[in-house]
C-alpha cells in the first residue's frame, strides 16, 4: 500500500498596488491518495481526493473538488483493462 498526502499554501499580497485588478489572494490545495504499490499484482487500484481553494479580496472564491478511484487488472501479460471513475464539483 502507498499513501500519498500533499498540501500547499500560497499567498499573494499587493501591498503598494492601488488597482482593482491587483488584488490579494490566498490559495490552498490538498491531495491525498491510497493505492496498491506492487505493479505485478493482478488487480491494482487507487482512491484519491483533491481540493483547490482560492479566496480573493474583491471577487467570488474559486472552489474545485475531485474524488475518484482507478482500477486496473490483467488477465495475461499483453492484455489489460482499466477503469476510471470520479466526481468533480466546481
C-alpha positions as CSV (number, residue, x, y, z in Angstrom):
1,X,0.0,0.0,0.0
2,X,1.1,3.5,-0.8
3,X,-0.3,6.6,1.0
4,X,0.4,10.0,-0.6
5,X,-0.6,13.3,1.0
6,X,0.3,16.7,-0.2
7,X,-0.7,20.3,1.0
8,X,0.3,23.6,-0.5
9,X,-0.5,27.2,0.6
10,X,0.1,30.3,-1.4
11,X,-0.5,34.0,-0.6
12,X,-0.3,36.9,-3.0
13,X,-0.2,40.4,-1.4
14,X,-0.1,43.5,-3.5
15,X,0.8,46.0,-0.7
16,X,1.6,49.0,-2.8
17,X,-0.9,48.4,-5.7
18,X,-3.9,50.7,-5.9
19,X,-5.5,49.0,-9.0
20,X,-8.7,46.9,-8.5
21,X,-7.3,44.1,-10.7
22,X,-4.2,43.8,-8.4
23,X,-6.0,42.2,-5.5
24,X,-4.8,39.9,-2.8
25,X,-5.5,36.2,-2.9
26,X,-4.9,33.1,-0.8
27,X,-4.7,29.6,-2.4
28,X,-4.9,26.2,-0.6
29,X,-4.5,22.9,-2.3
30,X,-4.7,19.4,-0.8
31,X,-4.3,15.9,-2.4
32,X,-4.5,12.5,-0.7
33,X,-4.4,9.0,-2.3
34,X,-4.2,5.4,-1.2
35,X,-3.1,2.8,-3.8
36,X,-1.6,-0.6,-4.3
37,X,2.1,-0.4,-4.7
38,X,3.1,-3.6,-6.5
39,X,2.7,-3.2,-10.2
40,X,2.9,-7.0,-10.6
41,X,-0.4,-7.7,-8.9
42,X,-3.3,-9.0,-11.0
43,X,-5.5,-6.1,-9.9
44,X,-4.3,-2.6,-8.9
45,X,-6.3,0.3,-7.6
46,X,-6.1,3.8,-6.3
47,X,-8.6,6.1,-4.5
48,X,-8.0,9.8,-4.3
49,X,-9.4,13.2,-3.2
50,X,-8.2,16.6,-4.5
51,X,-9.3,20.0,-3.3
52,X,-8.3,23.5,-4.5
53,X,-9.5,26.8,-2.9
54,X,-8.6,30.3,-3.8
55,X,-10.1,33.3,-1.9
56,X,-9.9,36.7,-3.5
57,X,-10.1,40.1,-1.9
58,X,-12.8,41.5,-4.2
59,X,-14.1,38.6,-6.3
60,X,-16.0,35.4,-5.5
61,X,-13.9,32.5,-4.3
62,X,-12.8,29.6,-6.5
63,X,-13.6,26.0,-5.4
64,X,-12.6,22.7,-7.0
65,X,-13.2,19.3,-5.5
66,X,-12.5,15.9,-7.2
67,X,-12.7,12.4,-5.8
68,X,-12.4,9.1,-7.6
69,X,-10.9,5.7,-8.0
70,X,-8.9,3.9,-10.6
71,X,-8.6,0.2,-11.0
72,X,-6.8,-2.0,-13.5
73,X,-6.4,-5.7,-14.0
74,X,-4.7,-8.0,-16.3
75,X,-5.5,-11.5,-17.5
76,X,-2.4,-12.2,-19.5
77,X,0.9,-10.3,-19.9
78,X,-0.3,-8.4,-23.0
79,X,-4.0,-7.8,-22.2
80,X,-5.2,-5.3,-19.5
81,X,-8.3,-3.4,-18.5
82,X,-8.5,0.0,-17.0
83,X,-11.4,1.7,-15.3
84,X,-11.6,5.3,-14.1
85,X,-14.4,6.8,-12.1
86,X,-14.7,10.0,-10.3
87,X,-16.8,13.1,-9.4
88,X,-15.9,16.7,-9.8
89,X,-17.5,19.8,-8.3
90,X,-16.6,23.3,-9.1
